[in-house]
Amino acid sequence: MARPNRPSLSLLPVLFAVAASAACADSSSESRSASSPGDGSRNAGAAAPGTSSDGASSGGSAERAMAEADVVQLVDGRLFAMSKSGTLSIIDASRPGRLAMLGQAYLPGEPFEMYLRGDLLVVMTNGAYSVTGQANEPARADRGETHGRAASPSPASSRSPDASAGVIVINVKDPGLMQRVATFPVPGEIADSRIVGDILYVATYENASCYSCGKSPRTMVTSFDVSSPAAMQQVDHVAFENGAAYGASWGANGHKRSIIATSERLYVGGHADITPTYGDGPDEGVIDVLDITDPRGVLGRGAHIETRGAILSRWQMDEKDGVLRVVSQRGIGYAPNGVGSPEVQTFHIWNTRSLQAMGSTSLQLPRQEGLKAVRFDGARAYAITFNETDPLFVIDLANEAAPRQRGELHMPGWVFHLEPRGDRLLGLGLDRTDSRGHLNVSLFDVADMDDPKMLGRVPFGSTAYTTDSSIVSYELPEDQDRIQKAFRVFEDGLITVPFSAGQVFANGAGCEGQGGGIQLIDWRGDALTKQVTLAVAGNPRRALLNQGELLAVSDSNVTSFDIGRRDLALKTADLVIGSCEVRPIANNGGGVTGGQFVEGRDDDDYYRGHWRCSAGGAGAARGSLWAGLALGLAVAGGAVRRRRRHG
């Protein structure tokens, strides 16, 4: 198809304005996910049949294979990337040292995540509909020459909390002429999703004020049949009441529920609808179980379980061999150090509707500390608590009816996320007392459950922020339910950590900040070696391996690096895909303001929007192919096209 030769810098029309009359190409029912991006092979991020990153067996059925969505997908040399500034970009990354924009569309609201199934993208976006039910315009920005700085968008964070989400199916067979196939309004805000077999399960939070929401706050799980995405259909929905909205540094949205999935069950964990109490009080956590065995997507209500503390992270729940295992603590969400001790609970699964308590044990703490992170790994679990130093607890689950606390290890700071690797354990953590950087990656020897040891730690990142909550909300690219998609441990021992560490400017004057990017670390045997920090502009979020190069994806740029030598930053190509985005930063009191908090300032007038930017300075956004090709979607059977523009 011939395309015009001269560029047009006008914005594309709204995705929701696109007519859905165009016929779609044949779609594949093969599930694809970028939760574990690979090395550039076909479907590099696919979840293996019968597995899930939830850590629970899917029963080994390829027909019920599980997949998770992500903001990136890399398939057959094509990179699909979503930016919080509202763009969906399709990029040719098939040749090392070259990035070329094949097509770009602007999405309504704030893009959340997506699934790629054949030639169709199933895209989820928050804030797609206003409180009155009107389709929201995409964030508009000056997409012209920016002289090395990403353009300033209408910040996605300014969308109304009463807006509602949308699920959109887009035909991407021709990246230069993407077409909307279907649109599904979804009340509330998308919290998470899974595809199991050919059914998409979407969990949303409704605040009782949003468009088409219920009369009281609740979590809704909605199922969609995506066996043929071109003819995608909503199948069923089930609603659950929500608990109190208390925030904590490890789970800032206590009212929003976390989910894990198996091929038979969906577990929806959260906070009970009770008033917080100090001292010995009622159980504060709930887990609602859904039967998802129906291959058509019909949902069945299952058991309702109460847990000692709130479930604020997916990693607190795990199913193995017919047993549900949970670690929780009362008080998390309103008391920084929790109330009482974390408790390990196990439940025998007779069936989805009947779960019976088996065993429990309370962790013996050296002092009152708050539960920060949990990770299950086969017949054991690991728990992190924190006050001034960070104990790592090893929990023996070989006998589920009698879980036992084994060894513990004390260290500075605390660990945000754990990745088990046999008798070794890797952790992404924080230590605001370390002058070398407040972020770190640690390696632990856990071969002896009674005597865990730290083998090494690599600090990096900024030292500008002095509260745990501001470090978590500003420097880390994702919350705990999604951090494993950003913190990657590759087969050759390469560890990649996207992070932000730019300066904050009151006038929102672009990406002049220094220090953020992708931190490379090598893991060899019992040693961690700090390698180069790859400077990336505009809020780095993902790092993928592709034909011997590393692709760094941020909200504003895709940048490729030759990592043949990991002690050098050899940038090979750079492409602008979006803009820097405003992100809330926690204040000194641990709350969250409407804008980003600037350390050292506590006047309310300063709590306004600031640009959250990353490394590289003014030159970071410039590259030989930075501007790219932006192409519209079909409008009433026609097409509004944008043309390729070279920097």
C-alpha positions in Angstrom: 0.0 0.0 0.0 1.5 3.3 -1.1 2.1 5.9 1.6 2.6 9.6 1.4 6.3 10.7 1.6 6.1 13.9 3.6 5.5 13.9 7.4 2.4 15.2 9.2 2.8 16.3 12.8 -0.8 16.6 13.7 -2.2 14.2 16.4 -4.1 11.1 15.4 -7.8 10.9 16.0 -9.2 9.2 19.1 -9.0 5.5 19.2 -12.6 5.3 20.3 -13.7 7.4 17.3 -12.5 4.7 15.0 -15.3 2.8 13.4 -15.2 -1.0 13.8 -16.4 -1.8 10.3 -13.2 -3.2 8.9 -12.9 -6.9 8.6 -10.1 -8.6 10.6 -7.4 -11.0 9.6 -7.5 -14.5 11.0 -6.4 -14.6 14.7 -4.5 -17.2 16.6 -5.7 -18.6 19.9 -2.2 -19.1 21.1 -1.7 -17.2 24.4 1.2 -14.8 24.4 2.7 -12.8 27.3 5.7 -10.7 27.8 6.1 -11.3 31.5 9.3 -13.1 30.7 10.8 -11.4 27.6 13.3 -13.6 25.9 16.2 -13.3 23.5 14.4 -12.2 20.3 13.1 -15.6 19.3 9.5 -16.0 18.2 7.0 -15.1 20.9 10.0 -14.4 23.2 7.8 -13.6 26.2 5.3 -16.5 26.0 4.3 -18.3 29.1 5.2 -22.0 28.7 2.1 -24.3 28.5 0.9 -25.4 31.9 2.8 -22.7 33.8 2.2 -19.4 35.3 4.3 -16.7 36.9 1.8 -17.0 39.8 3.9 -20.0 40.9 0.9 -22.3 40.8 0.5 -25.3 38.5 -2.0 -24.9 35.7 -2.6 -28.7 35.5 -0.3 -29.1 32.5 -3.0 -28.5 30.0 -2.0 -26.6 26.9 -5.6 -25.7 26.3 -5.7 -24.0 29.7 -2.2 -22.4 29.5 -1.9 -19.2 31.4 -0.5 -15.9 30.3 0.0 -12.5 31.8 -0.2 -9.1 30.1 2.6 -6.6 30.0 3.4 -3.1 28.6 5.7 -4.7 26.0 5.5 -7.7 23.6 8.5 -8.8 21.4 7.6 -11.2 18.6 9.4 -12.0 15.4 11.6 -8.9 15.6 8.6 -6.6 16.2 8.4 -4.7 19.5 5.0 -3.6 20.7 5.3 -1.0 23.4 2.8 1.0 25.4 3.6 4.4 27.1 1.7 5.9 30.0 1.6 9.1 27.9 -1.0 7.3 25.7 0.8 5.8 22.8 0.9 2.3 21.3 4.0 1.8 19.1 5.0 -1.0 16.8 8.7 -1.0 16.2 10.9 -3.0 13.8 13.7 -4.3 16.0 14.7 -7.2 13.6 18.1 -5.8 12.8 20.7 -5.0 15.5 21.6 -1.4 15.7 18.4 -0.2 14.0 15.0 0.8 15.3 12.3 1.9 12.9 8.7 3.0 13.8 6.3 0.9 11.8 3.1 2.4 13.2 1.8 4.3 16.2 -1.7 5.0 17.6 -2.9 7.1 20.5 -5.0 5.3 23.1 -7.7 6.8 25.4 -6.9 7.2 29.1 -3.7 5.7 30.5 -2.6 2.4 28.8 -2.4 -0.4 31.4 -1.2 -3.7 29.7 -1.9 -5.8 26.7 -2.0 -9.3 25.2 -0.8 -10.2 21.7 -2.8 -13.1 20.1 -1.9 -13.6 16.5 -2.5 -10.4 14.6 -4.7 -8.9 17.3 -3.8 -6.9 20.4 -6.1 -7.0 23.4 -5.4 -3.7 25.0 -6.5 -2.6 28.5 -6.5 1.1 29.4 -7.7 3.0 32.5 -9.6 6.2 32.3 -11.0 5.4 28.9 -14.5 6.6 29.8 -15.4 9.7 31.8 -17.7 9.6 34.8 -20.6 10.4 32.4 -19.7 7.6 30.1 -18.1 9.7 27.4 -15.1 8.2 25.6 -12.0 10.2 26.7 -9.7 11.8 24.2 -6.1 10.5 24.1 -3.7 12.8 26.0 -2.7 15.4 23.3 0.8 16.8 23.1 3.0 18.7 20.7 4.6 15.9 18.9 6.9 18.2 16.9 10.7 18.8 17.3 11.6 18.7 21.0 15.4 19.4 20.7 16.4 16.4 22.8 13.5 16.4 25.3 10.4 14.3 25.2 7.3 16.4 24.6 5.1 17.5 27.5 1.9 15.5 27.4 -1.4 16.1 29.2 -0.4 13.9 32.1 -2.3 10.6 32.4 -2.1 11.0 36.2 -4.6 13.9 35.8 -7.4 11.6 34.8 -10.4 11.6 37.0 -10.4 8.8 39.7 -14.1 8.4 38.8 -13.3 7.5 35.2 -13.7 3.9 33.9 -11.6 1.5 31.9 -11.8 0.0 28.5 -10.7 -3.3 26.8 -9.9 -2.7 23.2 -9.1 -5.2 20.4 -6.8 -3.8 17.7 -5.8 -5.4 14.4 -2.1 -4.9 14.1 -1.4 -7.0 11.0 -0.6 -3.9 9.1 1.2 -1.7 11.7 0.8 1.3 9.4 -3.0 0.9 9.3 -4.0 -0.4 12.7 -7.8 -0.9 13.0 -10.0 -1.1 16.1 -12.0 -4.3 16.1 -14.0 -4.1 19.3 -14.3 -2.0 22.4 -15.7 -3.0 25.8 -16.3 -0.5 28.6 -15.2 -1.9 32.0 -16.5 0.0 35.1 -13.8 1.2 37.5 -10.0 0.9 37.3 -8.2 -2.2 36.1 -6.1 -3.8 38.9 -4.9 -6.9 37.2 -5.7 -9.6 34.6 -4.9 -13.1 33.4 -5.7 -15.2 30.3 -6.3 -18.9 31.2 -7.0 -21.0 28.1 -9.1 -18.8 25.8 -10.7 -16.7 28.6 -9.5 -13.3 29.8 -10.2 -12.5 33.4 -10.0 -8.8 34.3 -10.1 -7.6 37.9 -11.3 -4.0 38.4 -11.8 -1.7 41.4 -15.0 0.4 41.6 -15.0 3.4 43.9 -18.9 3.8 43.8 -18.6 7.1 41.9 -17.2 5.9 38.6 -19.2 5.4 35.4 -21.5 2.4 35.5 -20.2 1.3 38.9 -22.0 -0.2 41.9 -23.5 1.8 44.8 -20.6 0.9 47.1 -16.9 0.2 46.6 -16.2 -3.3 45.3 -13.9 -5.4 43.1 -15.4 -6.9 40.0 -14.0 -9.9 38.1 -15.2 -9.9 34.5 -14.5 -12.7 32.0 -14.2 -12.4 28.2 -14.0 -15.1 25.6 -10.9 -14.3 23.4 -10.8 -17.6 21.5 -11.4 -15.4 18.5 -10.4 -11.9 19.5 -12.0 -10.5 16.4 -15.3 -11.7 17.8 -14.4 -11.2 21.5 -17.4 -11.4 23.9 -18.0 -10.6 27.5 -19.2 -13.7 29.3 -19.7 -13.2 33.0 -18.9 -11.1 36.0 -18.8 -11.5 39.8 -18.5 -8.7 42.4 -16.9 -8.6 45.8 -17.1 -6.0 48.5 -13.9 -4.1 49.3 -12.2 -3.3 52.5 -10.8 -0.1 53.9 -8.5 2.0 51.8 -5.4 2.2 54.0 -2.0 2.7 52.4 1.4 1.3 53.3 4.8 1.5 51.7 4.6 -2.0 50.4 0.9 -1.9 49.4 -0.2 1.6 48.9 -3.7 0.7 47.6 -5.1 -1.5 50.3 -8.6 -1.3 48.8 -7.5 -2.8 45.5 -7.3 -6.6 45.4 -4.5 -8.8 44.2 -5.1 -12.0 42.2 -3.3 -15.3 41.5 -4.6 -18.0 39.1 -4.4 -21.7 38.4 -6.2 -23.5 35.6 -9.1 -24.2 38.0 -9.2 -21.3 40.4 -8.8 -17.5 40.7 -7.9 -16.2 44.1 -8.9 -12.6 44.9 -7.2 -11.3 48.0 -7.7 -8.1 49.9 -8.6 -6.2 53.0 -11.8 -7.1 55.0 -14.4 -4.5 55.3 -13.7 -3.7 59.0 -12.5 -0.8 61.1 -8.8 -1.0 61.9 -8.0 -1.9 65.5 -4.9 -2.1 67.6 -4.0 -4.9 69.9 -5.6 -8.3 69.5 -8.5 -7.9 67.0 -10.4 -9.7 64.3 -8.9 -11.1 61.1 -8.3 -8.4 58.6 -7.7 -10.3 55.4 -10.0 -12.0 52.9 -9.5 -14.3 50.0 -12.4 -15.0 47.6 -12.1 -18.0 45.4 -13.6 -18.3 41.9 -14.2 -21.4 39.9 -12.8 -20.8 36.4 -12.9 -24.4 35.1 -15.7 -23.6 32.6 -13.8 -23.2 29.3 -16.5 -20.8 28.1 -15.7 -18.3 30.9 -18.7 -18.8 33.2 -17.6 -17.9 36.7 -18.5 -19.9 39.8 -18.4 -18.4 43.3 -16.2 -20.5 45.6 -15.0 -20.2 49.2 -14.6 -17.0 51.2 -11.6 -17.3 53.5 -10.5 -15.0 56.3 -6.8 -14.5 56.9 -5.0 -13.0 59.8 -3.9 -9.9 57.9 -4.8 -8.1 54.7 -3.6 -9.5 51.3 -1.8 -6.5 49.7 0.4 -8.4 47.3 -0.1 -11.4 45.0 3.0 -13.0 46.5 1.3 -13.5 49.9 -0.8 -16.3 48.3 0.2 -19.6 46.7 -1.4 -22.9 45.8 0.6 -26.1 45.7 -0.6 -29.8 45.6 -4.1 -29.0 46.8 -3.0 -26.6 49.6 -3.4 -22.9 49.7 -0.6 -21.2 51.7 -0.8 -17.6 52.9 1.5 -15.2 54.9 -0.1 -12.1 56.3 0.0 -9.6 59.2 -2.6 -7.6 61.0 -2.1 -3.8 60.9 -0.3 -3.6 57.5 -2.0 -0.8 55.7 -2.4 1.6 58.6 0.4 0.8 61.1 3.9 1.0 59.5 5.2 -1.8 61.6 2.0 -3.9 61.6 0.2 -5.2 64.7 1.4 -8.5 66.2 3.4 -11.0 64.2 3.1 -12.2 60.6 1.2 -15.5 60.5 1.6 -18.4 58.1 -1.7 -20.2 57.4 -2.4 -23.2 55.3 -5.8 -24.4 53.9 -6.6 -27.8 52.4 -8.6 -27.5 49.2 -11.4 -30.1 49.1 -12.8 -28.2 46.1 -13.2 -24.6 45.0 -16.2 -24.1 47.3 -14.7 -25.8 50.3 -11.3 -24.9 51.9 -10.4 -26.1 55.4 -7.8 -24.6 57.7 -4.9 -27.0 58.2 -2.1 -25.3 60.1 -0.6 -22.0 61.2 2.4 -20.5 62.9 3.3 -17.0 64.0 6.7 -15.7 63.1 8.8 -14.8 66.1 10.1 -11.3 65.5 13.2 -9.7 67.1 11.0 -6.5 67.6 7.7 -5.2 66.2 8.2 -5.0 62.5 6.0 -4.8 59.4 5.7 -7.5 56.8 7.2 -6.2 53.5 7.6 -9.1 51.1 6.7 -12.8 50.7 7.7 -15.4 48.2 6.8 -19.1 48.1 9.1 -21.7 46.5 8.0 -25.3 46.6 8.1 -26.6 50.2 9.4 -23.4 51.6 8.6 -19.7 51.8 10.5 -16.5 52.5 9.2 -13.5 54.4 10.8 -10.1 54.8 9.9 -7.7 57.7 11.4 -4.3 58.4 11.8 -1.7 61.1 15.4 -0.5 61.2 17.1 -3.7 60.0 15.7 -6.3 57.7 15.2 -9.9 58.8 14.8 -12.5 56.1 12.8 -15.5 57.5 12.9 -19.0 56.1 9.6 -20.9 56.5 9.5 -24.7 56.2 6.3 -25.9 54.5 7.2 -29.6 54.0 4.4 -30.5 56.4 1.6 -28.1 55.4 -0.3 -29.0 58.6 2.6 -27.8 60.7 4.5 -24.9 59.1 7.7 -24.1 60.9 9.9 -21.0 61.2 13.5 -21.9 60.5 16.5 -19.5 60.1 16.6 -15.8 59.9 19.1 -13.3 58.6 19.5 -9.6 59.6 20.8 -7.0 57.1 20.5 -3.2 56.5 17.4 -2.0 54.6 14.7 -4.3 53.3 13.8 -6.4 50.3 10.9 -5.4 48.0 10.9 -8.5 45.8 12.4 -12.0 46.0 13.4 -14.3 43.1 14.2 -17.9 44.2 16.8 -19.8 42.2 17.2 -23.2 43.8 19.4 -22.9 46.9 20.1 -19.3 46.0 17.8 -16.3 46.4 17.9 -12.9 44.7 16.3 -9.9 46.1 15.6 -6.4 44.8 15.7 -4.1 47.9 16.0 -0.6 49.4 18.4 0.9 51.9 18.0 4.6 52.4 21.1 4.7 54.6 23.5 3.6 51.8 25.4 6.5 50.3 26.2 4.4 47.2 22.6 4.2 46.2 19.2 3.5 47.8 18.4 0.6 45.6 20.2 -2.7 45.6 20.2 -6.3 44.5 21.3 -9.0 47.0 22.3 -12.6 46.7 21.5 -15.1 49.5 22.6 -18.7 50.2 19.5 -20.5 51.5 20.8 -24.1 51.1 20.7 -24.4 54.9 17.2 -23.4 55.9 18.5 -22.8 59.5 21.4 -20.6 58.5 20.7 -18.3 55.5 23.6 -16.1 54.4 24.1 -13.0 52.3 26.7 -13.6 49.7 26.8 -10.2 48.1 25.0 -6.9 47.5 25.2 -4.3 44.7 23.9 -0.8 45.5 22.8 1.6 42.8 20.4 4.4 42.0 19.7 7.8 43.5 20.3 9.0 47.1 17.9 12.0 46.7 14.9 10.5 48.3 15.0 9.8 52.1 11.7 8.0 52.8 11.0 4.4 51.9 7.6 5.3 50.4 9.1 8.0 48.1 11.8 5.5 46.9 9.2 2.9 46.2 6.8 5.2 44.4 9.5 7.2 42.5 12.5 5.0 41.7 10.9 1.6 41.2 9.1 1.1 37.9 6.2 -1.1 39.1 4.2 -2.0 42.2 4.7 -5.4 43.9 2.1 -7.2 41.8 4.0 -6.4 38.6 7.7 -5.8 39.7 8.8 -9.2 38.4 8.1 -8.0 34.8 10.7 -5.3 35.3 13.3 -7.0 37.5 14.7 -9.6 35.2 17.2 -12.5 35.8 18.2 -14.0 32.5 19.6 -17.5 31.9 23.2 -16.3 31.4 23.2 -14.6 34.8 22.5 -11.1 33.6 20.2 -9.1 35.9 18.5 -6.0 34.6 16.8 -3.4 36.8 15.0 -0.4 35.3 14.8 2.5 37.7 14.3 6.3 37.8 16.5 8.7 39.6 16.1 12.0 37.8 15.9 15.4 39.4 12.5 16.9 40.0 11.7 20.3 38.5 8.9 22.5 39.7 8.3 23.9 36.2 8.0 20.5 34.5 10.7 21.5 32.1 11.5 18.2 30.5 14.0 15.4 31.1 17.1 17.1 32.3 17.5 14.8 35.3 20.5 12.5 35.5 21.0 9.0 36.9 18.2 6.7 35.9 18.2 4.0 33.4 18.8 0.2 33.3 21.3 -1.2 35.9 23.2 -4.2 34.6 24.5 -6.7 37.2 26.2 -10.1 36.5 25.5 -13.1 38.7 28.2 -15.7 38.5 28.3 -18.5 41.1 28.2 -16.8 44.5 29.1 -13.4 43.3 27.3 -10.3 42.0 29.2 -7.8 39.9 28.0 -4.3 39.2 28.2 -3.5 35.5 27.3 -0.3 33.6 24.2 1.8 34.1 22.5 2.3 30.7 21.2 5.8 30.5 17.6 5.9 29.3 15.3 8.9 29.1 11.7 9.1 30.3 10.9 6.7 33.1 12.5 3.3 32.3 10.1 0.4 32.7 11.4 -2.8 30.9 14.6 -4.4 29.5 14.5 -7.1 26.9 17.2 -9.2 25.2 17.1 -9.1 21.4 19.6 -10.7 19.1 22.6 -9.9 21.3 21.4 -6.4 22.2 19.4 -5.0 25.0 16.2 -3.1 24.3 15.4 -0.6 27.0 11.8 0.6 27.0 10.6 3.7 28.9 7.5 5.9 28.6 9.3 8.2 26.2 11.9 6.1 24.4 13.0 2.7 23.1 16.8 2.5 23.1 19.0 -0.4 22.0 22.4 -1.1 23.4 25.3 -3.5 22.4 26.0 -5.4 25.6 28.9 -7.5 24.3 30.8 -5.6 27.0 28.7 -5.0 30.0 31.1 -2.5 31.5 30.4 -0.1 28.6 27.3 1.7 27.5 27.3 1.3 23.7 24.0 2.8 22.5 23.2 1.7 19.0 19.8 3.2 18.3 17.1 5.4 19.9 13.5 6.1 19.1 11.0 8.4 20.7 7.6 6.7 21.5 6.0 9.0 24.0 6.6 11.6 26.7 7.6 11.9 30.3 4.8 11.3 32.7 3.8 12.8 36.1 3.8 10.2 38.9 2.6 10.8 42.5 5.4 10.8 45.1 4.8 10.0 48.7 5.4 12.8 51.2 7.4 12.8 54.4 4.4 11.6 56.3 4.0 8.5 54.1 0.9 9.8 52.2 0.6 10.4 48.5 0.1 13.9 47.0 -1.5 14.8 43.8 1.9 15.7 42.3 5.4 14.6 43.1 6.9 15.4 46.4 10.2 17.3 46.5 12.4 16.2 49.4 13.0 19.0 51.8 9.8 20.9 51.0 6.8 20.4 53.1 4.6 23.3 52.1 1.3 22.3 50.6 1.7 24.8 47.7 4.6 22.7 46.5 2.6 19.5 46.2 1.8 20.0 42.5 2.8 18.1 39.3 6.4 17.7 38.5 7.9 15.7 35.6 9.2 12.3 36.5 12.2 12.0 34.2 15.3 9.8 33.9 18.9 9.6 32.8 20.8 11.0 29.9 20.2 14.7 30.0 19.2 16.7 27.0 20.8 14.3 24.5 19.1 11.2 25.8 15.9 11.6 23.7 17.8 12.2 20.5 18.7 9.4 18.1 19.0 8.7 14.4 15.5 7.4 14.2 13.9 9.2 17.1 10.8 10.6 15.6 9.3 7.5 14.0 6.2 6.8 12.1 2.8 7.7 13.6 -0.2 6.2 11.9 -3.9 6.5 12.7 -6.6 4.0 12.9 -9.4 3.5 10.4 -12.2 6.1 10.7 -15.6 5.0 9.4 -13.8 2.7 6.9 -11.2 5.3 6.0 -7.7 5.9 7.3 -6.0 8.9 8.8 -2.3 8.2 8.3 0.8 9.7 9.6 4.1 9.6 7.8 7.6 8.6 8.7 9.8 11.3 10.2 13.6 10.9 10.7 15.5 12.9 13.3 
